[in-house]
Amino acid sequence: MALPTLVKTQQTTRNNTVTARGGAGYTKLQTMHQIKLILCGTAGAATTGLWTVVSSSNAYVQNPGSINQGTASTGDNWGTGANINGPDAIDDTWGARFPWIVLQQSALGGGTAQICISLPSMNDSTGTLVFSPSAGFTGGTVSARPTATDEFIVINATGIHSGVDVQHQIHAWQSSDGEFTRVVVWRGGTNMCLSFGVEKPQDVVTGWTNPCFAWGIGGGAGIPLTYAVMNTNAGFAKGKGSALFQINFTCEAFGSTMFPNLTDIGTVVNSFDSAWPFFGIGIGSTTLNHKGRHGSLFDLWYKPVSVNDADTFPNDANDRKFVAFGPLIMPWHPGGATVPLLT
């Protein structure tokens, strides 16, 4: 098949390296800090459609609050330093305090879609990623994260990081209009230990006001992001209609087997053009009052099961335009010879 034409203008951060920090908890801190820098445009490829900081705690002082140390105009107490132990980054002497940060994407949820990254323990992998489609987070202290009336816990408390003190690679995709953000993190060539996205679908049905949703999974060995998780897991993705509702990633299928997993389709190249197929991803729901197929995803595909991680397309070492990570195929913009790193 011919390679697909991208719908969105891509801003792809490739091979953003986080080195081991001398302790798994510190490596987790640095990884989360680096993700924040990428989403806000301080690091990485994105220059437009950026996330902005609403409020934060660095385990030493929160903003807003009665004590205000940091950048009050942006509420950013995580700083801009690349070194997690530096004077302009997150404090690492926690005690009962812990770091959290709220970021907002004005292109989604009517302008107020937010995520909260919360790291309540120095435990190697502990942390949460929480999504608010529109209500926004309020409150928060040095010892409690803020909450939202419409929040959805995307990544639970035990799985935001690999929990291993080794080098990690962050890859991120941000559309220039801010309508999708996707992040994957690889642990030392071993597994894709974190993956999440916040986005607006395309081809949306009428009646879904300010359509956006979040998805994600993290932690554990192997690659926790699987076809089955995306297709059937009740806690993988949620959006908001009249209430929060479950979203499942759909695909063409034969009987009960998705095409990417089907022996005669997902394990072989196409008989006519000798190319691996890309399988488009739709979204649907079986939640009461939110049932039906609701749209599809911009510039994201299921990969054939026999394609390996970090395989690129086309089969040209000097022009790598797409890459396979876990069960997905993503743009590897702007192409060229850059090799996707897993370690």
Buried (B, 14 or more C-beta within 10 A) or exposed (E): EEEBEBEBEBBBBBEBEBEBBEEBBBBBBBBBBBBBBBBBBBBBBBEEBBBBBBBBBBBBBBBEBEEEEBBEEBBBBBBBBBEBBEEEBBBBEBEEBBBBBBBBBBBBBEEBBBBBBBBBBBBBBBBBBBBBBBBBBEEBEBBBBBBBEBBBBBBBBBBBBBBBBBBBBBBBBBBBEBBBBBBBBBBBEBBBBBBBBBBBBBEBEEEBEBBBBBBBBBBBEEBBBBBEBBBEBEBBBBBBBEEBBBBBBBBBBEEEEBBBBBEEBBEBBEEEEEBBBBBBBBBBBEBEEBEEEBBBBBBBBBBBBBBEBBBBBBEEEEEBBBBBBBBBBBBBBEBEEBEBBBE
